[in-house]
Amino acid sequence: MWYGIPAIASRFLGYLMNMALPFFVTLPAETADLSQAYSIIPFLNVLYAYGMETAYFRFSQTHDRKKLFSTLFLSMLVSTVLFSIILLIFKDKIVDAATLNQHPEYVLWIIAIISIDNLNTLPFAKLRQENRPKRYAFARVAGIVVNVTIVILFLGIIPKVLATHPDSFLRHIYNSDIQLGYYLIGNICGSLFTLLLLWKELRQITFKFDTKLWKEVMRYSAPLVIVGMGGMVNDVLSRLIYRHVVDLPPQQADNEFGIFANIFRIALLVTIVIQAFRMAAEPFFFNQSNNENAQRIYARVMKFFVIACCFIFLFIGLFLDVFHWIFATFANPRWTEGLQVVPLLALGNIFLGIYYNLSVWYKLTNKNLYGAYITIVGAVITIVLNVLLIPVLHYLGAAIATFTCYFTMMILSYKLGQKHYPVPYAVKKLSAYLLISILLYVIHIGMVKLISASYLFSISSGLVLIWAFAWFISKIERKELSRMPVIGKYFRAV
């Protein structure tokens, strides 16, 4: 809970901040450059980190942690400086390639964000590995609070104050030309504040570099770069290339891209939980690897993960009209376009979460190349389907590409994993849970179309259906739920 709740809280605060974009700007096209910038960051994050976080968890089981931490951090510090210099040299070409000509300063701010966040990576991993969740939670949440505060101040409060009090001292710190760029500036400030909070961990670094250890780590982590880059292709390629491949004039392409980026954010509710889960699960999986019941533990974790994802999918699918009402009432009705593809995107992200669970087999058996192969297959599917389908089906084409990619990766990882590191996953039961969730969503669509399309009926029928699923799970998993902390007392084992 200490790892999961702050991760969810920080992600959710950032999620709410991004979801607020339609309320800061009227037209979706105005958010296109910012969405493009945030599509670039994940790619560069993988390059900057080159698998060091996972490697730290892996080698901390067998090597001196102090020496390991110092060696890996020094490696990341030097590489961060080198990568940043290279990006600065090619800044103008990046601006042209990313079509950020109206906001070339975004590239500089992107480099700053990635560099600072990269230096935060290992200190956070160290806190997780040492099981210090309270300090981890404080640093993680504090950074995002600073980020959100700056965005709200400079995009929501200060412009209104200056509109009524133009001579206020605030005019000296506010630049109206920056506009949505304050999202990136807020990100920089939040990351810097987090780095300051992690100063105690950074002070433990000794400037002694173990070359032999570093080479051993790099042999392990190199395939993870391919996995990570392929994963980013699968995750953000549709947003990165959308306005380049969609067959529309530039202004319309920007408009569609702004809308697509917004509906993708709604589906990211699933990703928030996945990321929070990974924060706690990755070190947990490695720590449990020597347990004689490790495979059974992994199977049990998978079951509850899938159940949680089913509830999130139902929350998104059954209450999609709530998002429609919010955007139509408080923003611009144009932001409601494309909402029908959100459940498909959410389901694809659930498959991604299951894949992350399954990936434990190649990380524990040092077969990271298999992870690279699987990710490459997913990347090829993503590239081909996005290029073919976006010009024809627009939002739906991008959603189909995401769904197909993650479904294929999930199946491949399961099949290979059962050969190299068999885990007794309850495949039939978990498949049934997913299918029932999808069926309830389809039933809800039918009820709304045949009986009433009113918001009240849509929400009330959605509540009934999600309650029915909760009741069903409580009956089927009563024995397991009775063993859970806190909630176990409400379930009587049979």
N, C-alpha and C positions, 0 to 999 in steps of 0.2 A: 504493500500500500504506500510506503514511504517513497518508493521509486515510481510507482505507477501514478499516484495522485498528482504529485508535482509535475510529472511529465505531461499528464493529461491537462492539468491546470494551465501550464505554460503554453502548451500547444493550443489549448482552447482559447486562451487570451489572444494569441496570435491569430487564431482562426477567426475570432470575432472581429479583430482589427481588419483582417482582409475582407471579411464579409461586409464590413462597413463601407467599402469602396463605393457601392451604388448610392450611398447616402451622401458622399462627399462630391460626387460628380454626376452630372445628368446623363451624359451620353456614354455608352460602353466603349466607344472608340477612344475616348480620352484615357482609358486605363491600359491601352494596348502596350505602350512602351514599358510601363511598370511591370506588367505581367511578363513581358519578354525578358526583362532583367531578372526577375525571379525564376525564370526558366533556365537561365544560364548558370545561376549560382550552384544548383545541385551538381551539375557536371564538373565544375571546377573544384567543388568540395571533395569529390572522390579523388581527383588528381592530386590535390594538396595533401590529403590524409593517407593515401596509398595503403590502406588496410592496417594502419598502425594500431588502431583501437582494438580490433579483433585479435591482432597479434599479441598485444599486451595481455589480454585475457588468457590467451593460449599459453604464452611462455611464462607468465607469472605463476603457473602451476609447478614449473620445473626449474626456474632460474631465480637468482637473487633479484628481488623486486626493485630494490633501490638502484642497482646497477642497470637493470632493464629500463626503468622509468627515465633515468638520466640519458641513457644511450638513445632511446627512441625520441625523447623530446628534443635533444640536440639535433638529431637527424631531421626532425620536422621543422625546427627553427631555421636551419640552413636552407632546406628545400623551399620553405615558405618565402624566404627572401629571394631566392633564385627564380622561382615561378612568378613572383610578383614583378620582378624586373623584366622578365620576358613579356609578360602581359602589358606592362607599361610601354615597352618598345613597340609592340604591335597594336597599341590602343586604337589608332585610327582605322586599322583594318577590321578590328573587332566591331567598332561602331558601324562600319559599312555593312559587314556581314550580318549583324543583328538588327539592321535598319533602325538604329538608335540615333540617327542624324539630328533629330530635334532635341535630343537630350544626351549629348556625348559625355556629359559629366557622370552619367549613370555608371559608365564603365569604371571610372575611378572609385566610385563608392562601392561597386561590386567587389573590386579587388580588396578594398579595406575590410569589408564584411568578411570575406572568405579568409583573409589572413588572420584576423583576430579570432574568428571562430575556430580556426585550425589550431591556434595556440591553446584554446580552451579544451580541446578534445581529450588529451591525455590526462590532465588534472581531473576531469570529470570521470574518466575511466578508472583512475586511481581511487577515487572516492567510492565508486561502485564496487570495485574489487575488494576494497578494505571494509566493505559493508558499513559505510558511514552515510546513511540515507538522509539524515536531518540536514547535515551541511550541504549535501548534494541538492536537496530540495530547495533550501534557502537560496543558494547561488543560482540555480536554474530559474526559479520563479522571479527573483529580484531583477534579473536581466531583462526578462520579457516585460515586467511591470514598467521598467524605465523606458523600454521601447514603445509600449502602448501609450504611456503618459505623454511622451514627446509627440507622437502622432496626433493624439487627441488635442493637445495644446496648439500645435501649429496648423492643424487642418480644421479643427472644430471651434476652439475657444478664441484664440488670438485674432483670427480674421474678423470675428463678430465684434470683439472689443474695439479693434481699430476702425471698424465701420462706423461706430458711434463716438469714438474718442481718437480721432486721427493723430492727435499730438501726444499720445501716450508713449512712454519710454519703450514700449514693446515694438515700436516701428524700427528701432535700432537692431533688433535681433530677428525680425521677421522679413523674409524676402518672398513676395508674392509670385515671383517668377519660378521659384522652386516647385511650388504646388505639391503634386504627389511624390516628388522627390524626398519629401520629409519622411515617407515610409522607409526609404533607404537610410536616411540620416538617423532616424530613430533606431534602426537596426544596428548601426555602427555604435551609437551611444550605449545601447543595451549590451552589446558584446564587450565593449570596453569596461563597463561597470562589472560585468561578470568576471572578466580577467582580473580586475582589482580584488574582487572577493576571493579569487582562487590564489592570491599571492602567497598564502601560507604553504600551499602545495608546491608552487613554483620555487619557493626558497629551498626546497629539499633537493633541488637539482644540483648535482656535482658535475663539474666540467671535466668528466672523465669518460671518454668515448671508447667502448669496447668493440673493436672492429670485427672480431670473430663472432660475437653475439649478433651484431648488426647484420652480417652476411647471412647468418642462420635465419634471422627474422625475415629478411628480404626474400629469401627462397620460399618462405611460407606465405608471405603477404602479397608477393607479385601477382599470383593468379587472382587475388581478391580485388586488385585494381581492375582487371578485366570484368570480374563479376560486378563490381561497383559501377563501372562505366556502362556496361550493358544494362544494368538495372536502371541507371539514369536515362538511358535511351528509351527504355520501356516506360519509365515514369513520366518524363516531361517532353519527349520528342514531339508528341502531337501538338503541344502548346508552342514548342520552339519553332516548328516549321509551318504552323497552321496558316498564317497569312502569306506565306511564300508559295504554298501549293493550292490553296483554295482559288477557284477560278472566278475572281471578283475584282472590281476596281479597288485601288488602295484604301479609300475611305470606307467602303463596305467591308473589305477584308478586316480592317481594324475594328469595325463595329462587331462583326461576327466573332473575332478573336477575343474581344473584351467580354462578350456574352459567354463564350465557351470557357474562358478562364474562370468566370464566376460560377458557372454550373459545376465545373470541376472542383471548386472549393467546397461545395456542398457535399459531394461524394467523399471529400477528404476527411469527413467525420470518422469514417472507417479507418483511414490512415493514422489519425490522431491516436486511436486506441492501439493500432498495430505498433506505432513507434514507442508508445508508453510501455507496451508489453515487452518489446525488444530490449528496452533499457534494463529491465529486471531479468529477463529470460536469458540473455546471452551469457552473463557471468554465472547464472544459476545452472545452465546446461553444462558449462565446463566444470563447475564445482561438483556436480552430480555424476560426472562421467565415470568416476571410480566406484560408484555405488553399484552393488550387485543387482539392484532393481532399477537401474537407470532407465532402461527401455520402457518399463511400465510407468515410470514417473513421466517420461516424455509423452507417452500415449495419453495419460490422464490430463496433462497440461493442454495437449491438443484438443481434447474433448471440450474442456471448459472455454478454451479460446474460441472454438467454432460456435459454441452456444452464445457467447457474448457477441460475436460478429453477426449472428442471426438476429439478435435483438436490435443491433444497430441498423442492419439492413431494413428491418421492419419499421424502425423509427423513421428512417429516411423515406422509405417507399410509402408508408401509410399516412404520413403527415407532410407529404410534398406540397399539398395545397396550402399549408401554413406558410411555407417559403413563398409561394405564389402570392398569397395575400399580403405578406410583408413588403415584397418588392413592388407590387402593384399599388399599394396604399401609401407607403412612405418614401418610395424612390420613384422610379420611372417604369411604367408598364413594359417598356422594351427589355428590361432586365429579366422578365419572366420567360423570354423566348428560350427554347431548348431544354426546359426543365424535365421534359419527358425522358431524356436520356440519362438522368442522374442515377436511377436505380441500376441501370446496366453498368455504369461506371463504378458504382458502389460494390456491386457483385464482383466485378473484376478485381477490385482492391481487396476483397475478402479472399479471393484466390491467391493474391500476392501475400497476404498475411499467413495463409496456410503454407505457402511455399517457404516463407521465412522459418516457420516451425519445422518443416521437413528438412531444411538445409543443415540442421544440426549434424546429420550423418557425415557429410563431407568435411565439416569443420573438425569433428572429433577424430576422424580417421586420416586426417592430413591429405585428403583427396580434393583439395580446392580446385584443381583443374576441372573436375567434373562440374563444379559450380560455374566455372567460366564457360564450359561448353553449353550448359543449360541456358545461361544468360545470353550467350551469343545466338542461340536458336530463337530465344524470345525477342532479341533485338532485330534479327532478320525479319521475323513476323511483323513486328511493330513498324519497321521502316516500310516494308512492302505494302502492308495494308493501309497505313496512313497515306502514303503517296497515291495509292489507287482509289481509296474510298473517300477521303476528304473532299476532293474536287467534285464528287458525285453526290455523296450523302451528307457532307458538311459535318455537323456535330455528331450525328449518328455514326458516321464513318469512323471518326476518332474513337468513339465509345466502343464500337465493335472491335477495333484494333486492340484497344486496351484489354477488353474481355478475353479475346482469343489468345493474346500473348500470355497473360497470367494463368489462364486455364491450362495452356500447353506446358508452361514451366512447372506448374503444380503436379501435373500427371507425370512428367519426365522425372522430376525429383523423387516422387513417391516410388516409381518403378525401380530406379537405380538405387535408391536408399534401401529398399527391401532386399536387394542383392548383397550390398556391402555392409549394411548395419541395420538388420531387421528390427523394427519397432512394432509392437502389436497394436497399431491404431485400429479403432473401431470404425472401419471404413463405411460399412453398411449403415450403421446408426448415424454417423455424422453426415453422410450423403442424404439420408432421410430427413434430418433436421434442416439441411439447406433447401431441399426440394419442398418441404412443407412451408418454409418461409416464403419461397417464391410463389407457391400456390396461394398462400394467404394474400400476398400482394396482388396477384391476378384477380382473386375473388373481390378484393377491395375495389379495383378498377371497374369490374363488372357491376358491382353494387352502385357505385357512384354514377355510372353511365345509365343504368336501367332504372334506378329508383329516384335519386336526387343528386344534383351536382352542387348543392349548397355547401358552403364551408362547414356549417354546423353538422350536417349529416356525414360529411367526409371525415371530420375529426372524431365524432362520436363512434362511427363504425370502425374507424382505425383503432380507437381505444379498446373496443370489444375484441377485435381480432388479435391485438397484441396481448391482451389479457388471456385470451384462449390459448395462445402459444405458451405463455408463462405457466398457465395451469397444466398444460400438457407436459412441459419440461419438468415441472415439480413432481409430477406423478412418475414419469419414467426414471428420473434421476434422484428419486427420494433418498435412496440409500447413500449415494455419493454426497448429496447435499447435507445429509445429517452429519457427515464427517468434517464439514467445513467449519472454520472458526467463525464466531459471531452469529452467522445465520443458521448454523447447524441445529441449534436448539428449537428452531421453528419447524423442523422436519423430523418426523419419527420414523426411524428405519424399520423396514419390514423384513 
